[in-house]
Amino acid sequence: MGRGVIVIYRPKKGRDAALLKLVKNHIYILRDENLVSERNPIIMKSAEGCIVEIFEWKSTEAIAQAHSNHAVQNLWEKFSEVCDYEIPVNVKEFHTLFSEFEIIG
């Protein structure tokens, strides 16, 4: 059974464009590794510039496999160069009943 996740990326200073490119393309690596579903991710942007992504892992097991997958480890290393991960409560849009974001992908 699929597992939906919400990931928040806070771009490092001057790395906004690099982060956006990585977010828009990383799903293909995860698909090549057979870890995520064919469902297209939703990519949004907060008013303060955080990127919010919603996507679907194939299963809990796929999430666990990602932690020992070489391609995914390389991908996560690239992410660490351009952003910090954030928890939703630190993004002001999540403080409202209906969280509203700019759709960017």
N, CA, C and O of each residue as an XYZ file, in Angstrom:
420
protein
N       0.828     -1.177      0.000
C       0.000      0.000      0.000
C       0.877      1.247      0.000
O       1.848      1.324      0.753
N       0.543      2.210     -0.831
C       1.322      3.437     -0.958
C       1.315      4.269      0.312
O       0.405      4.175      1.136
N       2.359      5.093      0.452
C       2.503      5.974      1.606
C       2.742      7.397      1.118
O       3.798      7.705      0.563
N       1.754      8.258      1.329
C       1.892      9.646      0.932
C       2.723     10.416      1.930
O       2.581     10.227      3.138
N       3.588     11.282      1.439
C       4.422     12.103      2.314
C       4.376     13.568      1.879
O       4.182     13.892      0.707
N       4.559     14.423      2.856
C       4.715     15.852      2.611
C       6.132     16.192      3.036
O       6.519     15.942      4.177
N       6.905     16.761      2.122
C       8.285     17.136      2.422
C       8.420     18.642      2.237
O       7.946     19.203      1.249
N       9.065     19.284      3.190
C       9.298     20.721      3.126
C      10.789     20.959      2.967
O      11.592     20.500      3.780
N      11.155     21.682      1.908
C      12.549     22.024      1.644
C      12.719     23.536      1.819
O      12.024     24.317      1.169
N      13.625     23.943      2.681
C      13.939     25.366      2.843
C      15.248     25.620      2.098
O      16.299     25.132      2.515
N      15.199     26.382      0.994
C      16.421     26.584      0.215
C      17.491     27.328      0.995
O      17.201     28.252      1.754
N      18.737     26.907      0.794
C      19.858     27.649      1.346
C      20.012     28.932      0.533
O      19.568     29.006     -0.613
N      20.631     29.921      1.119
C      20.765     31.232      0.484
C      21.339     31.103     -0.930
O      22.398     30.510     -1.138
N      20.616     31.670     -1.887
C      21.061     31.676     -3.272
C      20.897     30.347     -3.997
O      21.358     30.216     -5.131
N      20.256     29.359     -3.383
C      20.149     28.027     -3.981
C      18.725     27.690     -4.424
O      18.421     26.529     -4.695
N      17.857     28.690     -4.498
C      16.448     28.477     -4.845
C      16.278     27.749     -6.180
O      15.552     26.759     -6.262
N      16.944     28.236     -7.211
C      16.792     27.646     -8.551
C      17.329     26.217     -8.587
O      16.716     25.336     -9.190
N      18.461     25.992     -7.947
C      19.042     24.647     -7.911
C      18.124     23.687     -7.170
O      17.959     22.539     -7.583
N      17.525     24.152     -6.077
C      16.594     23.315     -5.328
C      15.375     22.973     -6.172
O      14.973     21.811     -6.241
N      14.794     23.959     -6.804
C      13.599     23.714     -7.610
C      13.874     22.705     -8.720
O      13.055     21.822     -8.976
N      15.009     22.831     -9.369
C      15.372     21.884    -10.428
C      15.492     20.464     -9.850
O      15.008     19.505    -10.451
N      16.120     20.340     -8.715
C      16.297     19.039     -8.084
C      14.947     18.438     -7.683
O      14.701     17.252     -7.905
N      14.083     19.252     -7.097
C      12.767     18.767     -6.682
C      11.959     18.298     -7.889
O      11.302     17.258     -7.831
N      12.005     19.054     -8.971
C      11.214     18.690    -10.157
C      11.723     17.429    -10.845
O      10.974     16.779    -11.576
N      12.981     17.077    -10.622
C      13.552     15.929    -11.335
C      13.822     14.698    -10.485
O      14.023     13.616    -11.038
N      13.834     14.820     -9.178
C      14.218     13.671     -8.351
C      13.233     12.509     -8.408
O      13.617     11.363     -8.175
N      11.970     12.791     -8.714
C      10.968     11.723     -8.766
C      11.347     10.662     -9.795
O      11.028      9.486     -9.621
N      12.026     11.071    -10.866
C      12.411     10.114    -11.912
C      13.466      9.140    -11.412
O      13.459      7.969    -11.791
N      14.364      9.610    -10.570
C      15.365      8.714     -9.962
C      14.661      7.727     -9.042
O      14.946      6.530     -9.066
N      13.737      8.238     -8.231
C      13.005      7.353     -7.324
C      12.175      6.324     -8.103
O      12.051      5.176     -7.675
N      11.617      6.728     -9.224
C      10.864      5.784    -10.065
C      11.792      4.749    -10.684
O      11.462      3.564    -10.729
N      12.947      5.191    -11.161
C      13.920      4.253    -11.737
C      14.338      3.195    -10.719
O      14.639      2.058    -11.084
N      14.354      3.570     -9.458
C      14.725      2.648     -8.387
C      13.519      1.854     -7.873
O      13.638      1.075     -6.927
N      12.352      2.062     -8.510
C      11.115      1.348     -8.182
C      10.670      1.584     -6.732
O      10.197      0.665     -6.063
N      10.826      2.815     -6.262
C      10.509      3.151     -4.875
C       9.237      3.975     -4.720
O       8.640      3.990     -3.644
N       8.817      4.654     -5.774
C       7.631      5.500     -5.695
C       6.616      5.084     -6.754
O       6.939      4.393     -7.720
N       5.394      5.523     -6.544
C       4.319      5.202     -7.478
C       4.429      6.059     -8.738
O       5.289      6.934     -8.838
N       3.562      5.794     -9.672
C       3.503      6.588    -10.903
C       2.694      7.871    -10.718
O       2.598      8.685    -11.637
N       2.117      8.049     -9.544
C       1.344      9.260     -9.263
C       2.273     10.467     -9.342
O       3.359     10.455     -8.762
N       1.857     11.495    -10.047
C       2.679     12.699    -10.170
C       2.711     13.457     -8.846
O       1.683     13.589     -8.182
N       3.880     13.952     -8.462
C       3.957     14.736     -7.231
C       3.303     16.100     -7.414
O       3.136     16.590     -8.531
N       2.943     16.690     -6.297
C       2.468     18.077     -6.275
C       3.592     18.894     -5.660
O       4.091     18.571     -4.582
N       3.986     19.951     -6.354
C       5.077     20.806     -5.877
C       4.520     22.216     -5.722
O       3.933     22.779     -6.646
N       4.720     22.772     -4.530
C       4.166     24.082     -4.208
C       5.235     24.942     -3.537
O       6.292     24.454     -3.137
N       4.929     26.227     -3.425
C       5.873     27.162     -2.803
C       5.144     27.988     -1.759
O       4.045     28.488     -2.000
N       5.770     28.126     -0.593
C       5.204     28.964      0.469
C       5.557     30.424      0.206
O       6.419     30.731     -0.618
N       4.884     31.312      0.915
C       5.143     32.750      0.764
C       6.587     33.098      1.110
O       7.151     34.030      0.535
N       7.192     32.363      2.040
C       8.569     32.650      2.442
C       9.605     31.889      1.625
O      10.800     31.980      1.904
N       9.155     31.131      0.606
C      10.092     30.486     -0.310
C      10.378     29.021     -0.074
O      11.191     28.438     -0.791
N       9.736     28.402      0.908
C       9.923     26.955      1.090
C       9.212     26.203     -0.027
O       8.148     26.613     -0.489
N       9.805     25.114     -0.448
C       9.180     24.245     -1.433
C       8.494     23.115     -0.667
O       9.096     22.477      0.196
N       7.238     22.884     -0.995
C       6.433     21.828     -0.383
C       6.164     20.794     -1.463
O       5.659     21.123     -2.536
N       6.500     19.554     -1.178
C       6.268     18.492     -2.150
C       5.444     17.390     -1.501
O       5.691     16.992     -0.362
N       4.463     16.909     -2.248
C       3.659     15.769     -1.822
C       3.855     14.680     -2.865
O       3.609     14.895     -4.052
N       4.298     13.509     -2.417
C       4.457     12.391     -3.349
C       4.177     11.077     -2.641
O       3.972     11.045     -1.428
N       4.170      9.988     -3.411
C       3.784      8.691     -2.874
C       4.887      7.655     -3.027
O       5.273      7.293     -4.139
N       5.392      7.179     -1.879
C       6.273      6.019     -1.880
C       5.407      4.794     -2.168
O       4.216      4.800     -1.856
N       5.976      3.754     -2.749
C       5.204      2.549     -3.041
C       4.730      1.848     -1.776
O       3.652      1.253     -1.767
N       5.517      1.910     -0.712
C       5.186      1.190      0.519
C       6.112      1.640      1.639
O       7.073      2.377      1.417
N       5.807      1.187      2.831
C       6.693      1.420      3.965
C       8.044      0.760      3.708
O       9.087      1.301      4.075
N       8.017     -0.400      3.080
C       9.258     -1.111      2.761
C      10.109     -0.311      1.778
O      11.335     -0.296      1.892
N       9.471      0.354      0.813
C      10.208      1.177     -0.154
C      10.915      2.332      0.550
O      12.039      2.688      0.196
N      10.253      2.912      1.545
C      10.883      3.990      2.317
C      12.125      3.453      3.019
O      13.173      4.099      3.008
N      12.014      2.294      3.621
C      13.157      1.679      4.308
C      14.277      1.361      3.322
O      15.451      1.576      3.625
N      13.919      0.851      2.146
C      14.921      0.520      1.121
C      15.672      1.760      0.657
O      16.855      1.682      0.326
N      15.002      2.891      0.632
C      15.639      4.133      0.177
C      16.854      4.481      1.034
O      17.820      5.064      0.541
N      16.803      4.126      2.302
C      17.881      4.473      3.224
C      19.164      3.681      2.982
O      20.215      4.026      3.522
N      19.085      2.627      2.177
C      20.299      1.867      1.839
C      20.531      1.820      0.331
O      21.365      1.050     -0.146
N      19.805      2.630     -0.411
C      19.914      2.658     -1.869
C      20.958      3.702     -2.286
O      20.859      4.872     -1.916
N      21.950      3.267     -3.055
C      23.050      4.156     -3.453
C      22.551      5.377     -4.237
O      22.986      6.496     -3.965
N      21.657      5.182     -5.193
C      21.150      6.302     -6.000
C      20.403      7.307     -5.123
O      20.530      8.517     -5.313
N      19.638      6.812     -4.179
C      18.887      7.696     -3.286
C      19.837      8.424     -2.338
O      19.642      9.607     -2.058
N      20.838      7.747     -1.853
C      21.821      8.394     -0.983
C      22.519      9.538     -1.716
O      22.741     10.602     -1.138
N      22.864      9.325     -2.979
C      23.467     10.395     -3.794
C      22.494     11.556     -3.966
O      22.884     12.722     -3.909
N      21.244     11.224     -4.174
C      20.210     12.241     -4.334
C      20.066     13.072     -3.062
O      20.011     14.300     -3.120
N      20.006     12.400     -1.920
C      19.861     13.118     -0.655
C      21.081     13.983     -0.361
O      20.961     15.028      0.279
N      22.240     13.560     -0.818
C      23.442     14.381     -0.651
C      23.314     15.676     -1.453
O      23.703     16.745     -0.982
N      22.770     15.575     -2.662
C      22.547     16.772     -3.490
C      21.553     17.709     -2.817
O      21.731     18.927     -2.830
N      20.505     17.135     -2.227
C      19.535     17.962     -1.518
C      20.197     18.703     -0.357
O      19.906     19.877     -0.127
N      21.074     18.036      0.365
C      21.711     18.672      1.522
C      22.588     19.854      1.121
O      22.871     20.724      1.945
N      23.019     19.891     -0.140
C      23.829     21.007     -0.628
C      22.994     22.248     -0.906
O      23.518     23.361     -0.873
N      21.701     22.076     -1.179
C      20.873     23.208     -1.602
C      19.743     23.567     -0.647
O      19.100     24.603     -0.818
N      19.487     22.721      0.367
C      18.368     23.021      1.256
C      18.538     22.380      2.625
O      19.408     21.540      2.856
N      17.679     22.811      3.502
C      17.491     22.170      4.792
C      16.053     21.661      4.803
O      15.161     22.293      4.237
N      15.833     20.523      5.445
C      14.478     20.005      5.570
C      13.791     20.736      6.719
O      14.423     21.107      7.708
N      12.513     20.928      6.569
C      11.748     21.686      7.557
C      10.540     20.865      7.973
O      10.060     20.028      7.209
N      10.048     21.104      9.181
C       8.816     20.451      9.598
C       7.649     21.390      9.289
O       7.800     22.609      9.374
N       6.492     20.837      8.931
C       5.385     21.694      8.500
C       4.998     22.786      9.492
O       4.635     23.883      9.069
N       5.063     22.526     10.780
C       4.654     23.529     11.761
C       5.482     24.813     11.672
O       5.048     25.860     12.152
N       6.662     24.744     11.066
C       7.506     25.923     10.908
C       7.208     26.727      9.646
O       7.874     27.724      9.369
N       6.214     26.296      8.887
C       5.795     27.014      7.674
C       4.435     27.639      7.975
O       3.478     26.933      8.292
N       4.354     28.968      7.874
C       3.166     29.684      8.368
C       1.866     29.226      7.710
O       0.815     29.263      8.349
N       1.912     28.803      6.464
C       0.679     28.372      5.796
C       0.027     27.176      6.495
O      -1.187     26.999      6.404
N       0.807     26.369      7.181
C       0.253     25.212      7.880
C      -0.421     25.597      9.199
O      -0.928     24.729      9.909
N      -0.431     26.880      9.529
C      -1.073     27.340     10.754
C      -2.542     27.682     10.534
O      -3.236     28.080     11.470
N      -3.015     27.531      9.311
C      -4.413     27.828      9.001
C      -5.152     26.530      8.690
O      -4.540     25.513      8.364
N      -6.464     26.583      8.795
C      -7.276     25.404      8.550
C      -7.108     24.902      7.120
O      -7.009     23.696      6.891
N      -7.075     25.813      6.168
C      -6.877     25.455      4.769
C      -5.560     26.074      4.303
O      -5.502     27.263      3.990
N      -4.520     25.271      4.260
C      -3.186     25.756      3.894
C      -3.148     26.011      2.392
O      -3.469     25.126      1.599
N      -2.759     27.210      2.008
C      -2.790     27.627      0.616
C      -1.375     27.979      0.149
O      -0.656     28.724      0.815
N      -0.988     27.425     -1.016
C       0.354     27.618     -1.570
C       0.270     27.933     -3.056
O      -0.736     27.666     -3.714
N       1.354     28.506     -3.566
C       1.507     28.688     -5.018
C       1.878     27.333     -5.624
O       2.827     26.696     -5.167
N       1.153     26.891     -6.630
C       1.459     25.624     -7.311
C       2.571     25.921     -8.323
O       2.451     26.830     -9.144
N       3.656     25.138     -8.250
C       4.760     25.345     -9.190
C       5.121     24.082     -9.964
O       6.029     24.111    -10.795
N       4.448     23.008     -9.716
C       4.743     21.788    -10.469
C       3.853     20.653    -10.077
O       3.976     19.556    -10.621
